[in-house]
Amino acid sequence: MFADPQLTTLTLLRALAPGPAYGSKTHDDFPEGDVPTLPYVQVRAGTAAVRWPVLASAPIRVVVWARSEAASTALAWRLLGLLLDYEGGPDMRGFGNPIGPTPADDPDTGRPLAAFTVTARLRPHP
C-alpha cells in the first residue's frame, strides 16, 4: 500500500514553504467570493505506476499563480528546489525528473502562472 501522492506532496509543501495558499483546484475553479488570495499553488497527481512490491511513482504537476510572471516563476523555482532537495520521509522517498518551471498566462483568466512537473517516488507501507 502506498500513500496518496497528491495529498502527501500538498502536506509536504505546506510544511516546507508556508505562506501561499495550496490546493488541488485551479485558481478559477473556486466559487465567486471564495477565491484564495495570490499566490496560489495547485498540486495535482497523475496516474501512479506501481512495480510491485517496492516501488510506486506518480507524476506531480505544480502550478503557481501570482500577481506577476516574475513572482509566479520565482515561487515555482523555490518549490521545485524544495521538492528536489527533500530526502524522503515515511510516505515519500523523494522527487526527481523535473520539467520546468515554465511561465505562461492562464488561458481562462490571463493571470500569470508558472508550472513544473516532477516524479514522486512513493514509499510502500505494509
C-alpha positions as CSV (number, residue, x, y, z in Angstrom):
1,M,0.0,0.0,0.0
2,F,1.2,3.5,-0.8
3,A,0.2,7.0,0.4
4,D,-1.7,9.4,-1.8
5,P,1.0,11.2,-3.8
6,Q,-1.1,14.4,-4.2
7,L,-2.0,14.7,-0.6
8,T,1.5,13.8,0.5
9,T,3.0,16.5,-1.7
10,L,0.5,19.1,-0.6
11,T,1.2,18.4,3.0
12,L,5.0,18.5,2.4
13,L,4.8,21.8,0.5
14,R,2.6,23.4,3.2
15,A,5.2,22.4,5.8
16,L,8.3,23.4,3.8
17,A,7.0,26.7,2.3
18,P,4.2,28.2,4.4
19,G,2.6,31.3,3.2
20,P,1.0,30.6,-0.2
21,A,-2.5,29.1,-0.4
22,Y,-2.3,25.5,-1.5
23,G,-5.0,23.2,-3.0
24,S,-5.9,20.9,-5.8
25,K,-8.3,23.1,-7.7
26,T,-7.3,25.6,-10.4
27,H,-7.5,29.2,-9.3
28,D,-10.6,29.9,-11.4
29,D,-12.5,26.7,-10.2
30,F,-13.4,28.4,-6.9
31,P,-16.9,29.9,-6.4
32,E,-17.2,33.7,-6.7
33,G,-16.2,35.3,-3.4
34,D,-14.2,32.2,-2.2
35,V,-11.1,32.6,-4.4
36,P,-7.9,32.3,-2.4
37,T,-5.5,35.2,-2.4
38,L,-2.4,35.1,-4.6
39,P,0.0,33.4,-4.6
40,Y,-2.0,30.2,-5.0
41,V,-0.3,26.8,-5.6
42,Q,-2.2,23.9,-7.2
43,V,-0.8,20.4,-6.8
44,R,-2.2,17.5,-8.9
45,A,-1.1,13.9,-9.3
46,G,-1.3,11.8,-12.4
47,T,-1.8,8.1,-12.6
48,A,0.7,6.2,-10.4
49,A,2.9,3.4,-11.9
50,V,3.5,0.5,-9.5
51,R,6.2,-2.0,-9.7
52,W,5.1,-4.4,-7.0
53,P,6.0,-4.7,-4.2
54,V,8.5,-2.0,-3.6
55,L,8.2,0.9,-6.0
56,A,5.4,3.3,-7.0
57,S,5.9,6.6,-8.7
58,A,3.4,9.3,-9.8
59,P,3.8,12.5,-11.9
60,I,3.1,15.6,-9.8
61,R,2.2,18.9,-11.6
62,V,2.5,22.1,-9.6
63,V,1.0,25.3,-11.0
64,V,1.7,28.6,-9.3
65,W,-0.5,31.7,-9.8
66,A,0.9,35.0,-8.6
67,R,0.5,38.7,-9.3
68,S,3.3,38.8,-11.9
69,E,5.2,36.4,-14.1
70,A,8.3,37.1,-12.1
71,A,6.6,36.3,-8.8
72,S,5.0,33.1,-10.1
73,T,8.2,31.9,-11.7
74,A,10.3,32.7,-8.6
75,L,7.9,30.8,-6.3
76,A,7.8,27.8,-8.7
77,W,11.6,27.6,-8.8
78,R,11.7,27.8,-4.9
79,L,9.1,25.0,-4.6
80,L,10.8,22.8,-7.2
81,G,14.1,23.2,-5.3
82,L,12.5,22.2,-2.0
83,L,10.9,19.1,-3.6
84,L,14.2,18.0,-5.3
85,D,16.1,18.6,-2.0
86,Y,13.6,16.6,0.0
87,E,15.5,13.5,1.3
88,G,12.4,11.4,2.0
89,G,10.1,10.6,4.8
90,P,7.6,8.0,5.9
91,D,5.4,8.2,2.8
92,M,7.8,9.6,0.1
93,R,11.2,8.5,-1.0
94,G,11.8,11.8,-2.8
95,F,11.2,13.6,-6.1
96,G,13.0,13.6,-9.4
97,N,12.8,14.1,-13.2
98,P,11.9,17.8,-13.2
99,I,10.4,19.5,-16.2
100,G,10.1,23.3,-15.9
101,P,9.2,25.7,-14.4
102,T,7.6,27.2,-17.5
103,P,6.0,30.7,-17.2
104,A,2.7,31.3,-19.0
105,D,-0.6,33.1,-18.9
106,D,-3.7,31.3,-17.6
107,P,-5.7,30.7,-20.8
108,D,-9.0,31.3,-18.9
109,T,-8.2,34.3,-16.8
110,G,-5.0,35.8,-18.3
111,R,-3.3,35.7,-14.9
112,P,0.4,34.9,-14.9
113,L,1.4,31.4,-13.8
114,A,4.4,29.1,-13.8
115,A,4.2,25.3,-13.9
116,F,6.5,22.4,-13.4
117,T,6.3,18.6,-13.2
118,V,8.3,16.2,-11.0
119,T,8.0,12.4,-10.4
120,A,7.1,11.5,-6.8
121,R,8.7,8.3,-5.6
122,L,6.5,6.7,-3.0
123,R,7.5,4.6,-0.1
124,P,5.5,1.3,0.5
125,H,3.7,0.6,3.8
126,P,3.0,-2.9,5.0
